[in-house]
Amino acid sequence: MADDGRRLGARLRALRESGFSNQPVTQGVVATALGRSVPLVSSWEKGKAQPSEEWLNAYARFFASPRSIEDGHPRLLTEEDLREEELDRFEGLFRELLQLRVAGSGTPPVPSNADELTTRSPWEGMWHFPDQASITLVCARLPAELRASEIYSSPASPDYVELYSYSDLDALMELYGHVYAANPGVTVRRKLADELTQDDVTSHLVLMGGVDWNPMTRRVTQSLNLPVAQDRREGNDPDVGSFRVLDHNGQATVFRSKLEGDRLTEDVAQFCRAPNPFNRKRSVTICNGNYGRGTYAAVRTLTDPRFRDRNRAYIEQRYTPDDTYSILARVSIVAGEVITPDWTMAGTVLHEWSNAA
């Protein structure tokens, strides 16, 4: 690596050795706060590897506040948690680290505007596909009887709105912008499950919604031989949505949503990633829920800026990019609002399964 690249490592080491109030911190403390390994932190400091923008963002947040090691427990504050003076230090430090990073990589310098930096920092996470292959986001078609008006859902109508026929629109709108921003120059399509072409199916697939309406979710789930199945909703309570998990003895554990009358108070969200069964060089991701709130929560798990870093670290500590894995999580609904699942919080993950590549 060039001298400019080693300058970044030297700065990271200097930050750690200066620590807080001139009290140094160990590589182990930094590794614990960031959810990474000590050897990786060491390789960053020696200039043998270069941290991504997201990890530089994490470094800047950690060293922006002495509260990062409050009570001797290393932790990573979110930007929302930073106080005014801490936020100023974070923005200045993040800008400095980014400048050192791009100097070592030979890429053009980053803008000096702090707002621009903070809006572009997350895009090396779970929704970035480094092979630059096309990506297709797939939703189910909303059943005709649930559409409010043919004026907007009929292609023959002058007021036709294509997205009016899509289910899980909140999940789609949340995810499309993240995927588009995370993969500059890459084709990102959104399609209905009953309109997929061969090009769509063999791209990176992101499936939203459950087996009731999305036939592609049902087919891919079966192809992956997951021990997790979703039971279709047929009728009214007690036939609420549920996921069913079979153990080695064939015994089933059922994870149901909770309703108080007609009001949903707790849903179950599934996040699953695996090699695409139609093209092993691409991936498939399933964001699913018993109800639409669960599907939205599955998406938000890795887009919500308050939780995406820790949830991404949770995945990276357990799985490789080529593994097949499924996570079922509890989703609280408070005053009609989805509370993003935090997989690191005890009791949130209901079931977890993986199959190593």
Backbone hydrogen bonds, N-H to C=O, Kabsch-Sander energy under -0.5 kcal/mol:
donor,donor_aa,acceptor,acceptor_aa,energy
6,R,2,A,-1.8
7,R,3,D,-1.5
8,L,4,D,-1.0
9,G,5,G,-1.2
10,A,6,R,-2.5
11,R,7,R,-2.1
12,L,8,L,-2.3
13,R,9,G,-2.3
14,A,10,A,-2.4
15,L,11,R,-2.3
16,R,12,L,-1.9
17,E,13,R,-2.7
18,S,14,A,-2.2
19,G,15,L,-2.4
20,F,23,Q,-1.8
23,Q,20,F,-1.3
25,V,16,R,-2.2
30,V,26,T,-1.8
31,A,27,Q,-2.8
32,T,28,G,-2.4
33,A,29,V,-2.3
34,L,30,V,-2.3
35,G,31,A,-1.2
36,R,31,A,-2.2
41,V,37,S,-2.0
42,S,38,V,-2.6
43,S,39,P,-2.2
44,W,40,L,-1.9
45,E,41,V,-2.1
46,K,42,S,-2.0
47,G,44,W,-0.9
48,K,43,S,-1.9
49,A,43,S,-1.4
56,L,52,S,-1.9
57,N,53,E,-2.3
58,A,54,E,-1.7
59,Y,55,W,-2.4
60,A,56,L,-2.6
61,R,57,N,-2.1
62,F,58,A,-2.6
63,F,59,Y,-2.6
64,A,60,A,-0.5
64,A,61,R,-0.5
65,S,62,F,-0.9
68,S,65,S,-1.8
69,I,66,P,-1.6
70,E,67,R,-1.3
72,G,69,I,-2.0
73,H,70,E,-1.6
75,R,68,S,-2.3
77,L,75,R,-0.6
81,D,78,T,-0.7
82,L,78,T,-0.8
82,L,79,E,-0.8
87,L,83,R,-3.1
88,D,84,E,-1.9
89,R,85,E,-1.9
90,F,86,E,-2.7
91,E,87,L,-2.6
92,G,88,D,-2.1
93,L,89,R,-2.7
94,F,90,F,-3.1
95,R,91,E,-2.1
96,E,92,G,-2.0
97,L,93,L,-2.5
98,L,94,F,-2.3
99,Q,95,R,-2.1
100,L,96,E,-2.0
101,R,97,L,-2.1
102,V,98,L,-2.7
103,A,99,Q,-1.8
104,G,100,L,-1.5
105,S,101,R,-1.2
106,G,102,V,-1.3
107,T,102,V,-0.9
117,L,113,N,-1.5
118,T,114,A,-2.3
119,T,115,D,-1.5
120,R,116,E,-1.2
121,S,117,L,-0.9
123,W,120,R,-0.8
124,E,122,P,-2.0
125,G,122,P,-0.6
128,H,125,G,-1.7
129,F,127,W,-0.5
132,Q,129,F,-1.8
135,I,187,T,-2.5
136,T,204,H,-3.0
137,L,189,R,-3.3
138,V,136,T,-0.5
138,V,206,V,-3.2
139,C,191,K,-2.2
142,L,165,S,-3.5
146,L,143,P,-2.0
147,R,144,A,-1.3
152,Y,149,S,-0.8
153,S,149,S,-0.9
154,S,150,E,-1.9
157,S,154,S,-2.0
160,Y,157,S,-1.7
161,V,152,Y,-3.2
164,Y,161,V,-1.5
165,S,162,E,-1.6
166,Y,163,L,-1.7
167,S,140,A,-2.4
172,L,168,D,-2.3
173,M,169,L,-2.9
174,E,170,D,-2.0
175,L,171,A,-2.3
176,Y,172,L,-2.8
177,G,173,M,-1.0
178,H,174,E,-0.8
179,V,175,L,-2.8
180,Y,176,Y,-2.7
181,A,177,G,-2.3
182,A,178,H,-2.1
183,N,179,V,-0.9
183,N,180,Y,-0.5
186,V,183,N,-2.0
189,R,135,I,-3.0
189,R,187,T,-0.5
191,K,137,L,-2.9
193,A,139,C,-2.3
195,E,192,L,-2.1
196,L,193,A,-0.6
201,V,197,T,-2.4
202,T,198,Q,-1.9
203,S,200,D,-1.4
204,H,134,S,-2.4
205,L,203,S,-0.6
205,L,283,S,-2.5
206,V,136,T,-2.4
207,L,285,T,-3.2
208,M,138,V,-2.7
209,G,287,C,-2.0
213,W,210,G,-0.6
214,N,210,G,-2.3
218,R,214,N,-1.5
219,R,215,P,-2.4
220,V,216,M,-2.6
221,T,217,T,-2.3
222,Q,218,R,-1.8
223,S,219,R,-2.1
224,L,220,V,-2.0
225,N,222,Q,-1.0
226,L,221,T,-1.2
229,A,244,R,-3.0
231,D,229,A,-0.5
231,D,242,S,-2.1
234,E,232,R,-0.5
239,D,236,N,-2.6
240,V,238,P,-2.1
242,S,231,D,-0.7
243,F,255,F,-2.4
244,R,229,A,-3.6
245,V,253,T,-2.8
246,L,227,P,-1.9
247,D,251,Q,-2.4
250,G,247,D,-1.9
253,T,245,V,-2.7
255,F,243,F,-3.2
256,R,254,V,-0.6
257,S,241,G,-1.9
258,K,266,E,-3.2
260,E,263,R,-3.1
261,G,259,L,-0.6
263,R,260,E,-1.8
264,L,262,D,-0.6
265,T,258,K,-2.6
266,E,258,K,-1.6
267,D,331,V,-2.4
269,A,329,A,-2.6
270,Q,288,N,-3.1
271,F,327,I,-2.3
272,C,286,I,-2.1
273,R,325,Y,-2.0
274,A,284,V,-2.2
276,N,279,N,-0.6
276,N,282,R,-2.8
279,N,276,N,-1.4
282,R,279,N,-2.3
284,V,274,A,-3.0
285,T,205,L,-2.4
286,I,272,C,-2.9
287,C,207,L,-3.1
287,C,285,T,-0.5
288,N,270,Q,-2.4
288,N,286,I,-0.6
290,N,268,V,-1.5
294,G,291,Y,-0.7
295,T,291,Y,-1.6
296,Y,292,G,-2.3
297,A,293,R,-2.2
298,A,294,G,-2.2
299,V,295,T,-1.6
300,R,296,Y,-2.6
301,T,297,A,-1.7
302,L,299,V,-1.5
303,T,300,R,-1.3
304,D,300,R,-2.6
307,F,304,D,-1.7
308,R,304,D,-2.8
311,N,307,F,-2.3
312,R,308,R,-2.5
313,A,309,D,-2.4
314,Y,310,R,-1.9
315,I,311,N,-1.7
316,E,312,R,-2.7
317,Q,313,A,-1.8
318,R,315,I,-1.4
319,Y,315,I,-2.8
323,D,320,T,-1.5
324,T,355,N,-2.2
325,Y,273,R,-2.5
325,Y,323,D,-0.5
326,S,353,W,-2.7
327,I,271,F,-2.4
328,L,351,H,-3.0
329,A,269,A,-2.7
330,R,348,T,-3.1
331,V,267,D,-2.5
333,I,265,T,-2.3
334,V,332,S,-0.5
334,V,337,E,-2.5
335,A,333,I,-0.5
337,E,334,V,-2.3
339,I,332,S,-2.4
340,T,338,V,-0.6
343,W,341,P,-0.7
345,M,342,D,-2.1
348,T,345,M,-2.1
349,V,345,M,-0.5
350,L,328,L,-2.7
350,L,348,T,-0.6
351,H,328,L,-1.4
353,W,326,S,-2.2
355,N,324,T,-2.9
